[in-house]
Amino acid sequence: MREKNPLVSVVVPVYNVEPYVAECLDSVLAQTYRNIEVVVVDDGSTDGSPAICDQFANKDHRFKVVHKTNGGLSSARNAGLAESRGEWIAFVDSDDYVSPVFVEALLSAALSMNCEIAAIPMGRVFSEKGPCDLVRSLVEVPVATPLQTRDVQRLMLYQALDTGAPWRLYSRHGVLPEDSPFPEGLYYEDLATVYKMVARAEHVALVDCPSLYAYRWRKASIIRQNYRPIKADSSIVVSRQLYADICAWYPDLADAAASRCFSVNRMVYAQVPADQHAERARLWAELVKYRRVVAADPCARKRERLAATIACLGEGPFRAFCAACRRAGLLR
């Protein structure tokens, strides 16, 4: 029987976010659910972030700060998990912030419905400069809906539910592996990881309330950074593994997996500079695998179906389409 007041560990990876980290940690400090520990992982920051993190540890015993050499987001999350003790785990990115009832709402949903994961569709997006209004009370949060694992996978593959790790509360013993779950040395770690966690759950409690989490849109984020070869490396490795796993676990979701794999490789392809022909060729080979399936799939996102249809005409038209999307800021 599960505890009625279990310890929840909130893992916050931090890297050079001095303008934002205090707002993030203040929002975690303000949680209405009090039985939490906050594991803050300073991933080798070179700005004033470490000192701010230490200040929170000095004023509240529930905060623990881990200082480590820089290893990337996956490395920081894995380090935070290793230091955590909670029966339940939440991830909050240090440039974002959360509603005061974020933990309470998700934990209540998970426990009341006996689910190993509670999730929101995604966070509420706001710009770097603008504020974001979040729910302040549980009465503003809708009742959760229990979904079967396969249905959650389908929604994530078709991008009706985001794959971001911070949108969820996870049962440590129910869905988290004992070793480090996030792949180090790769981008798109959430896409590579969350579907595996969901696969270990029987049901997911979906709380349709994006206003529990404020997701800051930043030009400096990995998705919007200029192209680097690691992006192609990562999208290819992650999408191949995702496709193989989904087809093995849920054969009827093969088309949905093709849609998601096409999407991540399309996004990266659109960022490759025109003179990097070898990089484009690598990604184009991946897109060719999925283009006809996605173009014919009525369940795929309209943008993916359009992109896949154009890809069926050849790389030239597809390249022009991607350039237009890039200029319009529509890579995702």
N, C-alpha and C positions, 0 to 999 in steps of 0.2 A: 504493500500500500504506500502510495506516495505521500511525502510530508505535505502538510497544509501550508507551511511557511518555509519552503526550501531556500537555501542560499543560491542567489543568482550572481554569476560572475559577468561583469561587463568589461570586455576587452577593448581597449582604445589604442590603436597604433598611432604613433606620432612621428612626423618627420617634417621639420621646417614649416610649421603652421602657426608661428607666433601670433599673427593677427586674429586667429580663430580659436585656438585651443582652450583659452579660458572660458569662452562662451560654451564650448562643447562640454567641458568638465563641470561647469556650473549647472548645466541642464541635467547631467547625470547625478550630481549632488542633490538636486531638487526632486528626485524621484519619490513618489508617494509610497512606493514599496520600499521598505527600509532595510530589509535583510539582503543587502547586496555587498559585494566587494568589487572594487574598480581596479583592474590591472592595466596600468598605463605603461605602454612600451615605447620608450624613446629610442627610435631606430637610428641613432647616430646623428641627431639634428645638429646643425651648425649655427642656428640662430638662438633666440631666447626661449625657445620652447622647453628645453629641459628644466630651466629654473622655474618656469610657471608650473610645470608638472610637480616638481618638488614642493612648491608652496601648497598645493592641494593635499599632498601626502602629510604635510606638517599640520594641517588644520583639521583633517578628518582621518581617523584610524582605518577607515574602510578603503582608503586609497593606497595602492602599492605601486611604486614606480620602478620599472626595470630599465636600466640604461645599457644599451648594447651597440656594437658597431653596426653600421648600415648594411642591411641585407635585403631591403625591399619589403613591400606590404605583406607578402605571404610569410616571410621570415618573422616579421613583427607579430603577426597574428598567431603563428605557431608558438612563438616564445611566450606570448600572453596566455595561451591555452595551457602551456606547460606549467605556468606559475599559478594558474587558477585552481580553486577548490570547489566551485559551485556545482550543484546538481544540474543547474540550467546555465546556458551560456548565451550571451548576446554580444554582438559586435557593433560598435559605433565608430564611424570614421571621425577623425579629430578636426576636420573642417566643417563638420555637420553639427547638428544638435537635435535633442529629442524632447518630446512632450513630457511633462512631469508624470504622466500616467503610462508612458511607453512600456516599462517593465510590468507594471501591474496589469495592464490590459492584456498583454500577450500571455503572461503567466496564468491569469484567470481563465483565458480562453483554452489554453493547453490543458490545464488541470480539470476544468469542468467538462471537457469533451474527451479527456483521456487520450490526448494526442502527443506525439513525441516532438512535434514542431508546431509553433504558432507563427503566422506570417501576415504581413500586410502586402498588398499588390506591389507597391514601391513607395518610396518617400515622396514628399511634396517638394517639387523642384523650385528653387529660388536663385536669383542672381547673386554674385559675389557681394554686391553693395546693399541689396534690398533685404528687408526683414521678412520673416515668414511666420504667419499666425498658425499656431498649433492648438489642438484640443487641450483643455485644461482640466477636464473632469471625466470620470468614467461614464457619466450619463451621456456624454457626447459621442461615445464610441458605440458603433452598432454591434449587435450580437454576432458572434462568430458563426461561420458555417463549416462543418467538417467535410473535407474533401478526401476522396481516395487518392492514394499515391499516384496512380496512373493518370488521373485527371489533372493533378498538379503538374506532372511532367509535361503533359500535352500543352497546358496553358503556358508553361515556361518556354517550351520549344517554339511555340507560335508567338511568344513575347507579349502575351496578354498578362502574364505575371513576370516581373523582373527577376533576374537571377542574383541580384545583389545580396551578399551575405548579411549586411546590416538590417535587412528588412525582416529578420526572423529571430525567434527565440528557440534554442535547440536543447533537447534533453541530452546531457552529456553521455549517459550510459545507453540511451536509446539510439542515437544516430551518429555520434562523433566517434571516429576511430581512435584507438589508443595512440597511434603515431601521429605525425604532423599531417593534417589533412590538406593544407594549402600548398600547391606546388611551387617550390622556390626556383627562382631563375626564369620564370615565365610571367608574361602579362596575362590578362583575362582569367585571373585566378578564381574569380567567383563563378564564371561560366564552367570552369574545370572542376569545381568542387561541389557546388550546392546541389546539383542533380544527384550526386552520389549520396549526399546526406538524406535527401528526400526519398531515395530508393530504399533506405533502411527504415523508413517510417511506414506504419500501416495507414495512418491518416494524418492530415495536416489541418489545423484549425485556421481558417482564413478570416482575418479581421479586415473588412473592407473600409479601412480608414488611413489613407496616406498621410493625413495630418498628425499622425503620431511621430513622424520623423521628418526633419527638415534637411533636404539634400541640396547642398550648395553647388551650383553650377559654376565651375572654374575653368578658365581658359588653360590653366596649367595642368589640368587633369591628364591622366595617361591617354584616355581616349582622344583628347583634343590636342595632344602634343604632336609636333612634327614627326614624320615617319622616321623610324629606326628599324634596322633589320630584325631586331628582337620581336617586333610586332608581327612580321610575317612568320617567323619561327614559331611564335606562340600561337597564333591563330591556326596554323596548320596542325601543330601537335595537339592542341586542345580540341579542335573540331574533329580530327580523326578519332581520337579516343572517345569523345562524346558519341559520335555516330556508331562506333563499334559497340559501345556499352548499351546504348538505347536499343539498337537492333537485336542485341542478345537478350535483353531483359523484357522489352516490350516490342515484339516484331511488328505489331500493328501501328506503332508510332514511327516507323522508318521515314515516312514522308515528312512528318513533323520535324524529325531530327535533321533531314536534308535541308529544310527551310532554315533552321537555326545555324547550321554549318555554312550554308550559302551566305547568310547574313553577316556573320563575323568576318568571313574572308572577303566579302564585297566591301565592307567598311574599311578594311586595311588596304585592299587593292586601290581604293579611291585616294589614299594618302601617299602612294608611292610616287616619287618624282618621275617625270617623263623619261629621264635619261637612265633610269635604273631598270633596264630591260630584263635582266635575269630575275630580279625580284618580282616583277610583274608576271613573268612567265611561270614562276612557282605558284603564285596565287591563282593565276588563270587556270592552271591545271586542276586546282581544287574546285574552282567554280564550275568548270565543265562537267565535273562528276555529278553535280546536283541541279544544273540549270533546267533541264527538261522536266524533272520531277516537280520542281518548285513552280515552274511556269504553268503546269497543268493542275496544280493543287488549289482548289477553291477555298481551302481553309488558311492558306498562307496569307501573310500580311500583304496588302495591296502593293506596297513599295517593293517587297521581295518578288512578287509575281511580275511586276512591271520590269524590274531589273533583270530577272531571269529570262523573261521573254525577249528583252533586248539582247541579252547575252547569247541567246540562241541564234541571233543574226550574225554573230561574230564579235571578235574582240574590239574591232574599230568602233562600231556603234556603242558597244558597252563602255569603252573608255570615254567616249564623248558624254555618255549619260552620267558616269561617275564624276567627270569634271564639272558638269552642271550642278550635281548634287553638292559637291564640295563648295562651289561658289555660293550656293544657297544655304550652306550650313545644315544640310540634311543627310549627313553621313549615316546616322543611326536609323 
